[in-house]
Amino acid sequence: MSRTLDAQTALDRYFLETRCKIIEIAANLDRIAEGTGASAAQRDPRLAQIQEAIRVLTSDANDKAAACQLVFSQNYDDGWNAPNA
């Protein structure tokens, strides 16, 4: 049995949730653009990551979730040591 939804079922099931998240992202970007210190925020690397992830979402790329995850991931550091807990 296939665990993958057909496209129309996925659209029907997730449309409202997706629409809500897109509007929420737009509102957050408006807050950043219109807030005090907006010009400094425009230079923040996190905002650049958000903008790059949006470019991924609007591209024809396959596996957009993985591509977006990579945008927010740090590069692998072979010398990294886990902190002692």
N, C-alpha and C positions, 0 to 999 in steps of 0.2 A: 504494500500500500504506500502510495506517495505521500510524503509529509509536506510537500510544497503546495501552497495555495495556487490556484489558477489566478491569472492577473486580475480579472474582473472581481473575483471574490476578495482579493487583497485590497483592491481599490475601494470596494464597497465597505469592507470592514474597517479600514484605517484612514479613510478620507477625512472625517471630522477631527480625529486626533492629530493628524498631520497638519491640517489647516490651522488648528489651534496653536501648534508648536511654531509654525511659520510666522503667524501673527505675533506670538510672544517674542520670537527672535527679532522681528522688525521693530517692535516696541522697545526692546532692550537696546538695539542699535540707535534708535531715535534718542533714547535717554543719554547714551554716550555722546552722540553728536551735538546734543543741545545743552548738555550739562556744563557747569563751571569747569574750566580746565580742559575743554574738549580738544584743543589743539595738542596738548601733551598726550592725551589719551590716543589720539590718532597715530602717535609714534610708538605706542606700546606694542611689543611683539605679540601679545595675546590677541589683540585686535587683528593683527595681520594673520594670525592663525585662523581666527573666525572667518575672515574674508577669504582665505584660501579654501577652507572647508566649504564655504558657500559656492565657490567656483567648482569644486569637485561635485557638489550636489547638482549643479546646473550643466554639467558636462555630459558627454555620452559614455563616460567611463563605466565599465562593469564593476561590480562589487564596491559600490560607493561607501558602504559602511566601513570596510577595511581601509579604503583610501582616506576617509575622514579620520579614522583612528590614527593612521600614520602621520597626518598633519599635526595632531596633538601629542604625538609620542616624542620622547627624547631619543637621540641617537644612541646606539649601543656603545657602552663604555666597558671595554675588556678589563679595565683596572678597578671597576666599581666594587666596593665591598659593602655587603648588607650591614646595617647598623646592628649592634648587639642589643637584643631585647631584654 
